């Protein structure tokens, strides 16, 4: 079998990983559940982008995100479209 000059790239990618230790840091953060309760039709384009950024796609879809200031700010921006639970 022919080896690449830089070694086995697949194994190097596996060793390197994608999380870089972030998973361990976020495990002890609180979660917040967000549900889209109103349609985005007729809303501002930036508000639609915010809802998409929260990971919501259709009415009654829910996501559980970390309770961070950034997420809180996004929820405050579209408070009239979503319901949040701690």
C-alpha positions, -999 to +999 in steps of 0.1 A: +000+000+000+013+034-009+019+059+020+017+096+015+048+116+022+031+133+051+020+100+067-016+087+070-038+118+067-069+101+079-053+091+112-039+126+117-073+141+111-088+116+137-061+125+163-066+162+157-103+161+162-128+189+156-139+199+191-105+211+204-116+205+240-147+228+236-171+199+246-155+196+280-158+233+287-195+235+277-208+205+296-214+224+329-233+253+313-270+257+317-293+250+287-322+270+275-350+255+253-363+278+225-395+272+205-407+291+174-443+299+181-452+324+154-446+325+116-418+346+102-439+358+073-439+396+073-410+400+097-378+419+091-351+400+072-326+404+101-351+388+124-356+359+101-318+355+100-317+355+138-343+328+140-324+307+115-292+314+135-309+300+166-315+268+146-353+271+143-369+262+110-406+259+113-434+267+137-432+245+169-396+235+162-375+235+193-338+236+200-318+234+232-289+258+233-264+269+259-275+298+280-250+325+269-252+362+266-251+359+228-281+335+227-300+357+252-294+387+229-308+368+199-338+357+219-345+393+230-342+404+194-370+380+183-390+377+216-423+381+198-416+350+177-402+326+202-409+311+236-379+303+258-378+279+288-349+275+313 
